[in-house]
Amino acid sequence: MPVIAVEYTYTAATVAARDEVRPDHRAWLSGLVAEGTVLSTGPYADGSGALILVSAADEDAARTLFRTDPFARADLIESARFTEWTPVMGAFAAS
């Protein structure tokens, strides 16, 4: 199944709201990790956004799934970029 790189961008204006919604956001992500849909996730060190690697049928399927993210439902994401990624070597490369 393709790997989709999901890149979130945040703004300083949503810091407090993201702190409030973060437990729901992380619980949602944890469920996706447990089922093997999310391969890896984490925020950028500077707080400007996050990267989430997702196993999905295609980019449209990933977009549909991520509309249910608590951060998205609370309108806390400035922008989201979805890009199919082809890992060639390393942990996410097909064996």
Backbone as ProteinMPNN parsed JSONL, in Angstrom:
{"seq_chain_A": "MPVIAVEYTYTAATVAARDEVRPDHRAWLSGLVAEGTVLSTGPYADGSGALILVSAADEDAARTLFRTDPFARADLIESARFTEWTPVMGAFAAS", "coords_chain_A": {"N_chain_A": [[0.858, -1.176, 0.0], [0.514, 2.28, -0.721], [2.596, 4.852, 0.743], [1.771, 7.775, 2.366], [2.865, 10.998, 2.886], [1.987, 13.215, 5.279], [1.874, 16.524, 5.903], [1.533, 18.849, 8.345], [0.901, 22.282, 8.973], [1.146, 24.712, 11.447], [-0.067, 27.638, 13.253], [0.989, 30.301, 15.417], [-1.211, 31.379, 16.628], [-2.931, 29.334, 17.298], [-1.927, 27.854, 19.387], [-2.767, 27.559, 22.161], [-5.307, 26.369, 21.861], [-4.6, 24.042, 20.495], [-3.107, 22.788, 22.484], [-5.159, 22.177, 24.221], [-6.777, 20.404, 22.72], [-5.001, 18.442, 22.052], [-4.783, 15.906, 23.59], [-7.01, 14.404, 22.572], [-6.392, 14.395, 19.853], [-3.967, 12.948, 19.88], [-4.872, 10.516, 20.91], [-6.53, 9.702, 18.834], [-4.599, 9.428, 16.788], [-3.068, 7.394, 17.994], [-4.801, 5.198, 17.888], [-4.797, 4.797, 15.13], [-2.13, 4.149, 14.73], [-2.038, 1.73, 16.124], [-3.614, 0.126, 14.476], [-2.046, -0.013, 12.254], [-2.179, 1.898, 10.287], [-1.113, 4.515, 10.593], [2.249, 5.052, 10.297], [4.374, 6.433, 11.411], [4.724, 9.344, 13.459], [4.943, 12.774, 14.45], [5.656, 15.987, 15.962], [7.234, 18.899, 14.491], [10.336, 20.105, 15.709], [10.438, 22.848, 16.116], [7.85, 23.572, 16.54], [6.254, 24.365, 14.435], [4.688, 22.683, 12.941], [3.8, 19.353, 11.859], [4.759, 15.988, 10.966], [3.336, 13.194, 9.463], [3.39, 9.868, 8.672], [1.612, 7.787, 6.598], [-0.083, 4.788, 5.82], [-1.986, 4.244, 3.113], [-4.627, 3.766, 0.708], [-4.537, 5.631, -1.345], [-3.827, 9.111, -2.064], [-6.26, 10.524, -1.867], [-7.757, 8.876, -0.147], [-6.276, 9.163, 2.186], [-6.634, 11.907, 2.663], [-9.402, 11.946, 3.165], [-9.532, 10.379, 5.506], [-8.04, 12.01, 7.285], [-9.658, 14.197, 7.667], [-11.106, 13.575, 9.849], [-9.474, 13.95, 12.004], [-9.08, 15.226, 15.258], [-7.743, 17.72, 15.495], [-8.178, 18.797, 12.934], [-10.992, 18.872, 12.87], [-11.389, 20.806, 14.793], [-10.423, 22.984, 13.52], [-7.645, 23.676, 13.624], [-5.427, 23.455, 12.081], [-3.296, 25.063, 9.977], [-2.46, 24.565, 7.327], [-2.459, 21.623, 5.275], [-0.52, 19.241, 3.736], [-0.528, 16.649, 1.425], [1.284, 14.02, 0.227], [2.209, 11.452, -1.936], [4.657, 9.118, -1.113], [7.655, 7.467, -1.905], [9.369, 5.211, -0.353], [12.662, 4.067, -0.542], [14.873, 2.947, 0.715], [15.586, 1.757, 4.031], [13.623, 1.883, 7.096], [10.94, 2.082, 6.203], [10.858, 1.112, 3.667], [9.753, -1.186, 1.179], [10.105, -4.665, 1.633]], "CA_chain_A": [[0.0, 0.0, 0.0], [1.326, 3.494, -0.761], [2.846, 5.66, 1.938], [1.443, 9.184, 2.153], [3.44, 11.924, 3.86], [1.042, 14.278, 5.625], [2.588, 17.603, 6.578], [0.683, 19.884, 8.92], [1.491, 23.562, 9.348], [0.386, 25.378, 12.504], [0.268, 29.031, 13.524], [1.098, 30.641, 16.838], [-2.542, 31.749, 17.126], [-3.7, 28.161, 17.725], [-1.164, 27.085, 20.384], [-3.584, 27.218, 23.333], [-6.357, 25.429, 21.452], [-3.959, 22.755, 20.204], [-2.788, 22.179, 23.784], [-6.415, 21.666, 24.775], [-7.298, 19.312, 21.899], [-3.936, 17.462, 21.822], [-5.064, 14.538, 24.056], [-7.915, 13.743, 21.618], [-5.612, 14.226, 18.623], [-3.013, 11.846, 20.082], [-5.645, 9.276, 21.056], [-6.932, 9.367, 17.463], [-3.402, 8.921, 16.119], [-2.683, 6.12, 18.621], [-5.651, 4.166, 17.308], [-4.335, 4.551, 13.767], [-0.854, 3.445, 14.861], [-2.357, 0.368, 16.549], [-4.152, -0.645, 13.346], [-1.047, -0.037, 11.191], [-2.419, 2.944, 9.285], [-0.063, 5.523, 10.801], [3.543, 4.391, 10.433], [5.16, 7.253, 12.33], [4.166, 10.684, 13.576], [5.549, 13.636, 15.453], [5.726, 17.41, 15.636], [8.54, 19.494, 14.209], [10.935, 20.612, 16.947], [10.181, 24.28, 16.276], [6.424, 23.786, 16.788], [5.584, 24.934, 13.261], [3.836, 21.711, 12.274], [4.05, 17.951, 12.161], [4.841, 15.051, 9.851], [2.681, 11.927, 9.75], [3.506, 8.918, 7.568], [0.373, 7.017, 6.608], [-0.321, 3.76, 4.814], [-3.345, 4.484, 2.611], [-4.839, 3.337, -0.673], [-4.079, 6.723, -2.197], [-3.87, 10.43, -1.43], [-7.656, 10.864, -1.539], [-8.145, 8.112, 1.048], [-5.615, 9.803, 3.331], [-7.33, 13.175, 2.91], [-10.69, 11.632, 3.784], [-9.258, 9.954, 6.875], [-7.529, 13.098, 8.116], [-10.743, 15.13, 7.995], [-11.63, 13.182, 11.155], [-8.506, 14.308, 13.047], [-9.607, 16.266, 16.147], [-7.164, 19.017, 15.141], [-8.87, 19.278, 11.737], [-12.37, 19.194, 13.243], [-11.367, 22.043, 15.58], [-9.852, 24.01, 12.646], [-6.376, 24.079, 14.23], [-4.356, 23.224, 11.11], [-3.221, 26.157, 9.001], [-2.475, 23.906, 6.026], [-2.072, 20.219, 5.269], [-0.018, 18.799, 2.43], [-0.559, 15.194, 1.289], [2.154, 13.658, -0.881], [2.609, 10.052, -1.967], [6.097, 9.022, -0.905], [8.169, 6.155, -2.266], [10.584, 4.889, 0.389], [13.525, 3.16, -1.29], [15.715, 2.254, 1.693], [15.317, 2.055, 5.417], [12.545, 1.263, 7.86], [9.64, 2.096, 5.537], [10.985, 0.546, 2.32], [9.189, -2.536, 1.014], [11.173, -5.678, 1.657]], "C_chain_A": [[0.904, 1.239, 0.0], [1.492, 4.147, 0.619], [2.574, 7.107, 1.559], [2.094, 9.988, 3.272], [2.431, 13.051, 4.055], [1.817, 15.307, 6.427], [1.594, 18.664, 7.035], [1.517, 21.131, 9.172], [0.564, 24.21, 10.365], [0.769, 26.853, 12.587], [0.318, 29.247, 15.034], [-0.275, 30.938, 17.442], [-3.327, 30.551, 17.67], [-3.008, 27.341, 18.813], [-2.047, 26.647, 21.547], [-4.656, 26.191, 22.984], [-5.767, 24.063, 21.121], [-3.583, 22.039, 21.497], [-4.029, 21.528, 24.387], [-6.904, 20.414, 24.038], [-6.27, 18.174, 21.735], [-4.234, 16.063, 22.387], [-5.987, 13.759, 23.108], [-7.195, 13.44, 20.306], [-4.671, 13.029, 18.759], [-3.726, 10.508, 20.282], [-6.093, 8.781, 19.679], [-5.753, 8.772, 16.702], [-2.991, 7.563, 16.679], [-3.514, 4.96, 18.085], [-5.206, 3.8, 15.901], [-2.981, 3.854, 13.75], [-1.13, 1.98, 15.188], [-2.875, -0.486, 15.397], [-3.201, -0.688, 12.159], [-1.235, 0.996, 10.105], [-1.381, 4.049, 9.386], [1.229, 4.776, 11.103], [4.45, 5.125, 11.41], [4.564, 8.66, 12.337], [4.925, 11.48, 14.616], [5.602, 15.074, 14.992], [7.142, 17.814, 15.242], [9.045, 20.142, 15.49], [10.635, 22.091, 17.183], [8.704, 24.607, 16.501], [5.629, 24.279, 15.598], [4.629, 23.965, 12.564], [4.189, 20.306, 12.695], [4.131, 17.157, 10.864], [4.214, 13.743, 10.307], [2.821, 11.056, 8.506], [2.374, 7.916, 7.681], [0.378, 5.98, 5.496], [-1.777, 3.904, 4.377], [-3.428, 4.051, 1.156], [-4.328, 4.37, -1.668], [-4.22, 8.033, -1.419], [-5.292, 10.815, -1.025], [-8.135, 10.139, -0.29], [-7.518, 8.722, 2.295], [-6.306, 11.121, 3.672], [-8.673, 12.936, 3.619], [-10.502, 11.235, 5.242], [-8.887, 11.133, 7.767], [-8.54, 14.214, 8.355], [-11.324, 14.812, 9.37], [-10.654, 13.458, 12.299], [-9.134, 15.391, 13.94], [-9.014, 17.651, 15.891], [-7.879, 19.616, 13.931], [-10.292, 19.693, 12.078], [-12.454, 20.49, 14.04], [-10.732, 23.202, 14.802], [-8.531, 24.569, 13.198], [-5.177, 23.886, 13.31], [-4.399, 24.342, 10.08], [-3.268, 25.602, 7.581], [-2.036, 22.459, 6.204], [-1.673, 19.845, 3.849], [0.032, 17.278, 2.44], [0.236, 14.836, 0.039], [2.462, 12.169, -0.834], [4.13, 9.994, -1.965], [6.53, 7.603, -1.227], [9.46, 5.882, -1.498], [11.389, 3.825, -0.367], [14.404, 2.329, -0.354], [15.278, 2.614, 3.1], [14.048, 1.402, 5.946], [11.216, 1.167, 7.099], [9.674, 1.538, 4.127], [10.379, -0.856, 2.294], [10.326, -3.547, 0.992], [11.125, -6.571, 0.451]], "O_chain_A": [[1.947, 1.241, 0.653], [0.655, 4.009, 1.511], [3.083, 7.603, 0.554], [1.902, 9.699, 4.453], [2.072, 13.75, 3.107], [2.35, 15.007, 7.495], [0.91, 19.29, 6.226], [2.689, 21.047, 9.539], [-0.651, 24.253, 10.172], [1.801, 27.266, 12.059], [-0.24, 28.473, 15.812], [-0.473, 30.764, 18.644], [-4.285, 30.732, 18.422], [-3.459, 26.241, 19.13], [-2.068, 25.463, 21.882], [-4.88, 25.245, 23.74], [-6.37, 23.036, 21.434], [-3.724, 20.82, 21.596], [-3.95, 20.458, 24.989], [-7.39, 19.473, 24.666], [-6.631, 17.07, 21.327], [-3.952, 15.085, 21.695], [-5.761, 12.572, 22.87], [-7.365, 12.369, 19.723], [-4.59, 12.193, 17.859], [-3.216, 9.471, 19.856], [-6.04, 7.584, 19.396], [-5.887, 7.737, 16.05], [-2.607, 6.674, 15.92], [-2.992, 3.868, 17.856], [-5.235, 2.629, 15.521], [-2.709, 3.053, 12.856], [-0.523, 1.087, 14.596], [-2.607, -1.687, 15.344], [-3.506, -1.33, 11.154], [-0.524, 0.974, 9.101], [-0.827, 4.475, 8.373], [1.298, 3.977, 12.037], [5.208, 4.499, 12.152], [3.977, 9.106, 11.351], [5.484, 10.915, 15.556], [5.593, 15.358, 13.795], [8.117, 17.158, 15.61], [8.254, 20.672, 16.27], [10.584, 22.536, 18.329], [8.339, 25.775, 16.639], [4.444, 24.584, 15.734], [3.851, 24.37, 11.7], [4.794, 20.087, 13.744], [3.646, 17.584, 9.816], [4.513, 13.241, 11.39], [2.418, 11.457, 7.414], [2.193, 7.276, 8.717], [0.79, 6.261, 4.371], [-2.693, 3.709, 5.177], [-2.415, 3.979, 0.46], [-3.759, 4.024, -2.703], [-4.672, 8.051, -0.274], [-5.499, 11.373, 0.052], [-8.84, 10.72, 0.535], [-8.158, 8.791, 3.344], [-6.536, 11.416, 4.845], [-9.022, 13.65, 4.559], [-11.232, 11.704, 6.115], [-9.378, 11.235, 8.891], [-8.291, 15.096, 9.178], [-11.959, 15.665, 9.991], [-10.99, 13.216, 13.458], [-9.665, 16.374, 13.425], [-9.708, 18.654, 16.052], [-8.156, 20.815, 13.909], [-10.756, 20.743, 11.634], [-13.46, 21.196, 13.979], [-10.526, 24.28, 15.358], [-8.33, 25.783, 13.233], [-4.039, 24.126, 13.712], [-5.406, 24.543, 9.401], [-4.015, 26.096, 6.736], [-1.335, 22.118, 7.157], [-2.402, 20.105, 2.892], [0.579, 16.682, 3.368], [-0.084, 15.28, -1.063], [2.926, 11.666, 0.19], [4.8, 10.714, -2.705], [5.85, 6.644, -0.862], [10.536, 6.28, -1.945], [10.841, 2.803, -0.778], [14.646, 1.149, -0.605], [14.668, 3.66, 3.322], [13.483, 0.499, 5.329], [10.443, 0.24, 7.343], [8.644, 1.491, 3.454], [10.48, -1.61, 3.262], [11.378, -3.304, 0.401], [11.951, -7.474, 0.318]]}, "name": "protein", "num_of_chains": 1, "seq": "MPVIAVEYTYTAATVAARDEVRPDHRAWLSGLVAEGTVLSTGPYADGSGALILVSAADEDAARTLFRTDPFARADLIESARFTEWTPVMGAFAAS"}
